[in-house]
Each structure stands twice: as structure tokens, then as C-alpha cells.
Amino acid sequence: MLLSRNMKIITDEKKIEEVLTRGVEEIIVRKDLEEKLKSGKILRIKLGIDPTSPDIHIGRAIPLLKLRDFQELGHKIIFIVGDFTGVIGDTSDKDSERPMLSDEVIKKNMKDYVEQAGKIIDLSKCEIFYNSKWLSKLTYGEIGVQADCFSLSDFSSRENIKRRLDAGNRVSLREVLYPLMQGYDSVAVKADVEIGGTDQRFNLLAGRKLQEKYGQTSQNIIMNPLLIGIDGRKMSSSWGNTINLKAEPSDMYGKVMSLSDSLIVQYFELTTRVPMSEVKKIKEMNPRDAKMRLAFEIVKIYHEEKKAKKAEENFIKTFQKKEIPEEIEETKCKKGELLSEVLVKNKILSSKGEWRRLVLENAVHNLLKNENIKDINLKILENLTLKIGKKRFVKIIQK
């Protein structure tokens, strides 16, 4: 692709080095990609995200921020919403079979996926695709040609698949086909580079092999490390340990403040663009102050700086001065509904099991009556203002 007059490719070696090192676990093939970036050619940089939940979390923001890095160097961004692959389900990061989702669920989940991605990347300079455009049209013959590029042992030797097979657990043929689909996405958009997590390694390599099969130059690959969630496990929507891009400023700020101190530097590197020279100095800061800076920087990315400052003030007032915050998350319900069901339905809590645990630990406090809630089956008969755990506040208002 030739450089157009109105686009400027940046070939500064220091900036290229930053893009190829910050938040990067592995590159295939580093030397080749570096030479292409220095050549001044516009590269097509691809990222696909399956809408398996309604929210994109900041673990997904790691490759999105890398897309923005490439965008700032002048390259073309290709953002794919996996409306077809989302139905099929990727097992790359799962220890059990991922269930198929209905078209209706996928359509609902992806309603504002592009808008969420637009909090990080400049959508006006992107090519945006839904992969059902090409995957839904493939014939058995074409899928057979693609499948012939791989052996069954290529798939079954993957660590999580091998573990399931060794344990005698089911692995569906549908799961075997997923890498072909993600790989064919790269063929369809003629990707020069694909970005993804380390758990996606097999799928990313499938793109290289299929591009070669279809006579294209094999894409380079950039893999980012996986982010740890607020509970110490890998961040995953299915575990409810996420910080979502759509979260309100105070909720986002509070969740960052709940992170383990050991994650502060990693989060600065992966989820912000604070210069790495500053990040090195942050290691020497008081952990609380460093975490407050981190929370401010993260909120600022997804909300304006004024709201990040307000969230910080709210946190200080609530958790350092022990006052009730001015802005509290609100949800509505019908009189007589079970409080547990309202909290789970509105995704304030991940499950009734979490509710039961919090109640038994005296971690749900009725602020209006200044008492802990003891009844697991409490019905809502009046408006409530709750403190849940150490950092969550919610108002329950009857319709």
C-alpha cells in the first residue's frame, strides 16, 4: 500500500521501539515487523473481539491501546467485531467447553461494542467489520481446504485442550474449527499485523498459515500479556472480576483502588500510556498514592479529566474521611422483589452465592438504618442505600 498525501507515517526508531516493547509478551516475527515499520509503508493492523458479554473490560483495552499506538504512527487499523465467531465460541482461555450463544444474545451484546472501542481508538480512521460478512458464506468445500492446513494433533497439543482430554472431558469439533475462523478473518481483511493475548497464540498463528495458503504474505503477530482482575485471577467477564470501559467514574476508580499493590506497575504499563520513565519512578511511591494516580489515569482515558478528578475527590471523601459519597450508583426495582435478585440482575453482584457470602460476613450495610443486613432472603419494602463490602455503594429505589 502506498503512502497517501494526507497520511504521515512515523518511522522514528524510538517510537517504534516503544510500540514493540510496551505491553508486549512476544512478537512473530520481530525483525520482519521492525523493518516494515521503518520502511514507511502503511500496514494493516488487525484486532478482533467477540461480543460474548455486553461490556469490553480493560483487559481487552491492552490490545486496543496497542492499536492506538499504531494509529498514532499512521497505520490503518482494522477492528473486527466477531458476531459469527462469538456464536461459535473460542476455547483458548477456557478449561471447559464454552457454550454456543444465540444470534439474539450476540446481537444484544454487540450493540455498542464499536462505541466502546471508540473510547480508545479513532473510529474515523478505522476499517470496521463484522466477520459474519464472510464466515457465514463459506461452503463445506472451502472449510475443508482450510482444515487441511492443520492436523488434529496441532489442536489437541494446546495446553488447555490437552488438559481437558487427559481428564476425559469433552472437546467438541466446533472448538476445533474456531482457529480456522479467526485465521480466515486475517485473509478476508489482508492483515499485515494481528494483535492478541498470549492465550490466542494458536489462533494467531492459524492466520499466518491460512494467509500463506491463500497466496498472501503471512501476518506478523504481537501478543500481549493477560491482565489480572480485581480478585487476583485472570480478568474475565465470566468471573465478574472486571473493570469495564462503560463503568461510571467513581465505580471504575474504586475498583482500581481495590487492586493488590503488587499489580500497580503492571497496570500502569498495560492499561495506561503514562511514560515508562515515570512508571519506573512510581515503583518508589507510597502504594496508596501510586494506586490513586493509577486510578486517576485510567478513569481519565474513558471519561474526561474533570470526571476523573471528581471520582478521586469522591474516593477521598468516602474512604479516607469515612463520609457517604455524593454520587452513588442507583438501580430501580418493584416493591417486594428479593434484594439478592435485584443486585444480581443489575450486575451489582455476580451471583446469589456472592450475596450470601457478603451477608454472612456482615459486609452489606444499610446506611439509612445504620445496621448490617442479616436476612439473605430480604424483600425490598422501602428505598435502600447500601454499602457493599468496603468500596461499593448503591441506592435501591422503588418504581
N, C-alpha and C positions, 0 to 999 in steps of 0.2 A: 504494500500500500504506500502510495506516495504522500509526502507531506503537503497538505493544502496550505494555501496562503494565510488563511485565518487561524491556523493552529500552530502552536510553537512547541516543539519537542525539547525538553530539557535533558541535556546529556552530561550535566555536571557530575563528576565522579563521586564526590562526597554525598550528594543527594541520592544517587543510585545505590551507593553502599548502604545508606540508611534504610532504603526501601527493601534491600535484600537481606538485611540483618535484624531489624527491629521486629520482634514478634514472629520470627521465622525459625522453625524447627529443622526443616530440610528443603533443599531445592534440587529439582531434577530438570535440566542439567545446568548447574550454576554457571559454568564458563560460557556455555552457549547463550544463556539468557543475558548474561552481563554484556557480551559482545553485541547482541541485538539492541539492548538498551542504549549502548554508546553509539550505535550506528545512525541514530536519528530517525529510524523507521517507526511509524505508528503501529503499535502492537494491539491486538485484540485480547483484552484481559477478561476472563470469564469467571463468574461465580453463580452457582445455582443454590437456591434454598427451597426445601419442600415445606409447604404450609401444613404441617402436622399439628400445629396449635395456632391459636389466633394471634399470638404475640411473638415477635422477634426479641430475643434476650441479648444481653451484652456479650455473651459468649459468641454469638453469631456476629456481633459487631467487630470482632477481631478481623475476619476477612473483609468485612465491609470497609473498615478503616484502611486496610491494605489496598482495596480498590480505589479509595480516595487518594491514597499516596500515588498510585499510578496515574490517576486522573490529573493530579497536580503536575505530573511530569509530561502531560499532554497526550496520554494514550487513550484508546477507545475502550470504554467499559461495557461489558455485556452482562446484564443482570437477568437471570432466568428464574422465574417462579415455577417450581416443579408441580404443576397442577396434575400432571399424569403420574410422575414418579411418586408424588405424595400419596396417591391412592394405593400404589403397589407396596411402598414401604421399604426403607433402607435398613438393613440389619447391622450396618457397620459398627455402631456403638452399643449394640444390644446383646444381652446374654440370653434372650429368648426371642421367639418369633414375634415380629411386630404385626399386629392385625391390619388387615386391609381396611381402608377408610372409604366411606361412600363419597360419591361425587358431590353430594349435598354438603357434607361436612367440610370437604376441601374448599368448596366454593365459599362457604361461610368463613372459614379460617383465613382465606387469602384476600378477603375483602379490602383490607388496607395494607397489604404487605409491601406494595411498592411505595406507598406513602411513608411507611415506617423506615424503609431503606433510604428514603429521601432525606431523613434526618441526618444522614452521614454523607451520602454521595450526591452529586449534582445530576438530577434526573434528566435535565435538559440536554446533557451531553452524553447520555447513555443510550444503548440499544436495549430494549426491554422485550423479553419473550416469555411465552407460556409454552412449556415443552409438549403439551398435548397437540400443538400445531403440527409436529412431525411424528411424534411417537405413536399417536393414535392411528396413523395412516400406514404404518409398517405392516407388511404381509409376513406370513409364516416363512416364505422363501427368503425374505430379507433378514429376518431374525435368525434363520438357520445359518446364513452366511456369516453374520456377526458372531454367533455362538461358536462357530468353527474355529474362531481365533483363540479360544481358551479351552483348557482341559478341566475336567471336574476336580482334579487334584489342585489346580490353581486356586479354585474357590475354597475347597474343603480344608486346605492347609492354613487358611487365615486363623489367627489365634482364637477369636471368639467362636467361630464356626467349629473348629477342631474341638474346643472345649465342650460344646453342645453335643457334638457327635460322640465324643468319648463318654459322655454322661448318658448316652442313649436318648437324648432329646430330639424332637422333630426339627428338621430343617426342610422347608418347603422348596419346591422347584421355582416358585415365584421369586424367592430370595436370590436364587442363583442368577435370575435374569436381570436383577436390578443394576449391577455394574454395566451391563450392556447398554441399558437405557441412559445412564449418566454419561457413559463413554460416547454414545451416539449424539448426545447434546453437543459435545465438542466438535463433532463432524458437521452437524447442522449449522453451527454458528461460525465455523472455521476459526476456532480459538487458537491463539498463539501461546497463551498462558492460562492455566486454570489454578484457582486458589481454593484451598480447603483445609480442613483439620487433619491431624495425623491419623485419625480413625478412618479417614477416607482414602487412604493410600492406594488400596486395590482399585477402587473406583476411578481414581485419578489416572492411574497407570492404564486402565482399560481405555480411557480416552486416547492416550498415545497410540495404543495398539490398533484401535479402530481407525484413527486418522491415517495411519500407515496403510491399512487395508484399503481405504478409500482414496489413496493417492495424495493425501495431504501431508504437509510437514508435521511431525509429531509435536504436540504442545509441550512447553516447559511447565513445570509444576512448582508451586510454592505451598508448603504445608505449615500451618500454624499450630502451636501447642493448644491443648484443650484447657478451658478455664475452669477453675474450681468454684463451686457455688457457695451460697451463704451457709450451708450446713457442712462444708468440708468435703462433699462428694463432687464429682464432675457436674457442672451446671447442665441441667436437663429440665425441660418443661414437664416431663412426665413425673419428675420428683418434686416439682414445686419449689425448687431452691434457686430460682432465677431472679435477676434484676431485669425487668422488661423495659424496652425502649419507650413504651407508652405510659409507664408508671408516672404518677404525679411527683412533682419535685421533692416534696417532703418525704414521701414513701421511698423514693429512689435514694435520697440522701441517708435516710435511716437504715436502709438495707446495707448500704456500703459501710456505714459505721458499725454494723454488726459482724463484719468480716473478721477473721482471725488476723492478728497483727502480722503473722508470717506471710500473708498474701499481699501486703501493701505494695511492695516493689513490683511484684509480678503484675498486679492490676495497673499500676502506673505505666508499665511498659506496654501491656497488651491492649488496654481499653482507653488510653488517653494518648494525646500527642504532646504532652509536656516534654520538652527537650531532654534527651537522655543524660546530658550533662547535669541537669537539675535533679533528675531521678537519682543519680549517684549520691547527691548531697542529701536527698530526702532520707536515705538509709540512716543518717546520723540524727535525724529529728526525733523528738518525743513521739512515740507511736500514735497517741491520740491526736496530736497536731498534724502528723503526716496523713492520718486517715481522714481528718477533716478537710485537708487540702485535696485529697483524692476524691472525696465525696463531692466537693465543690466543682472540681474539674469535670467529673462525669456528668453531673446534673447540667452543667453549662453546655455540654455537647448537644443535649437533647432538648434543652429549654434555654431561654435567653439568660444572660448573666444575672440580670436583675432577679429572676426567679431562683437562681442558684443561691444568691446572697440571702434571699428571703428564707429559703429552706435551711440555710446554715443558722440564721437567727432563730428560726423556729426550733431547731435542734438544741441550741444553747439554752433557750428559754425552758424547753420541756425537760431535757435530760440532765442539764448541768444545774439549772435553777429550780428543777422539780415543779414546774408550773404546767398547767394544761395548755396545749398548743392552740393558737388562734385558728389554724386551718386543720380540720380533721376530715378524713375520708368519710363519706356518707353513703348509706345504702337504704333503700326503701323496702318495706315488707307489708304483708297483711297481718292484721291483728290475729293472734292465736297461732301463728307459724312457730315451728320449733327454731330456736335461736341457732342451734347447730346447723340446721338445713339452710338457713339464710346465709350464714357465714361461708359455708362450703359452696353453695350455689353462686354466690357473688365473688368466689375465688379469694376471699379474705383468708380462708384457711384451705389447706389442700385436701383434707378429708375429715370424716367424723372421728376417725382414730386420733387425729391430731387434736381435735376439740376435746375428746375425752381425756387425753393426756394433760392438756393445759388446765382443764378444770380440776383434775386430781392433784395437780401440782400447785393449785391456788394461783394460777397465772392469768386468770381472767377477772378483772376488777371492774365493778360497776361504779363509775366515778360519781354519778349523781347521788348514790346512796352510801358511797364510801365503804363498800363491802365486796368481798370476793364472791363470785358466783359458784355455788356448790352443786346446783341441780343440773346434771348432764342433759336432762330432758326438759329444760326450761322453755316455756312458751312465752312469746312476746306479747305482753298485755299493755305495755306503755313504751314510750320512747326511751332509748338507752344510749348512754355514752360509755364506751368500754375502753379499757386499757388491756391489750392482749400481749402477754409477755412483757419485755422491758421497753419495746420501742414502737409498738403499733397502737394506734388509736382509731376508733371507728364509732360513728353515730348510726344508730338504727332508728329510722323514722317510719312510723306507720303511715300508710297511704290514706 
